């Protein structure tokens, strides 16, 4: 039996001019594993790490790989397979360039890209909208007519539509009304479990991460400094950055108990 696909950062380093960000990060997400959260203070480097895993940028040291191949260099057939098997949803994915664009068109385009990448098991558009709490009537709405939260839900549905092996989410529900996040998180959990999709979720929303992820890794000082269930890490901090976050998010910590 073939080993499950894996997205891996191995001793990854990265610096912006005059600003070191990552100083030796080791992280691996395998297809089929339980959801994993990525937490840390603002500026800790969470989005930078995800960009390196996506192949948007080249590590200054170490490697970011998919099934052992460097993601920054993936091109052609291998690149198409990677982009279909591993989907990334960025907090900046709400851009609309065509006023005629609709959720249905976006979902169909995602399925077409997946077929080019060798993945033929797409999911019905209405089913994916339901997974993010939107009714089928939204399929033919123009994207420009949707609220920020609705656009973000559509982006999440598009990321799910091709049954990716691994789904990486960066602040996935920031524009969604807080009262709806719990319902969407429950639906998303059921959907990814049914599809067999692994999740990596980076977010400042600790309650969302706790709902989705039985385990988290904590990024601080350019490294992953601890790993475990979020309530346990916050209740007994092993690093000052974790203790600081626990003090800042004291209400969330109280609810976790």
ZIVEN-V787762 format. One line per field, one symbol per residue. ss: DSSP state (H for helix, E for strand, C for the rest). phi: phi as a letter, one per 40 degrees, with the letter a starting at -180 (. if undefined). Layout:
ss: ???
phi: ???
This chain:
ss: CCCCCEEEEEEEEEEECCEEEEEEEEEEEECCCCCEEEECCCCCCHHHHHHHHHCCCCCCEEEEEECCEEHHHCCHHHHHHHHHHEEEECCCCCCCCCCCCEHHHHHHHHHHHHHHCCCCCCCCHHHHHHHCCCCHHHHHCEHHHCCHHHHHHHHHHHHHCCCCCEEEEECCCCCCCHHHHHHHHHHHHHHHHHHCCEEEEECCCHHHHHHHCCEEEEEECCEEEEEECHHHHHHCCCCHHHHHHHHHCHHHHHHHC
phi: .ccccabbbbfcbabcdgbcbbbhcbabbbdgccdbcbbicdgchccdccccccgcbcccagbbbbfgbcccbcbfcccccccccbbbbccbcccbbbcccbdccccccccccccccgbbccbddccccccbgbcdccdbcccccccdccccccdccccccbfccbbbbbfcbcccddccccccccccdccccccgccbbbbacccccccccbcabbbbafgbccaaicddccccbccacccccccccbcccccccc
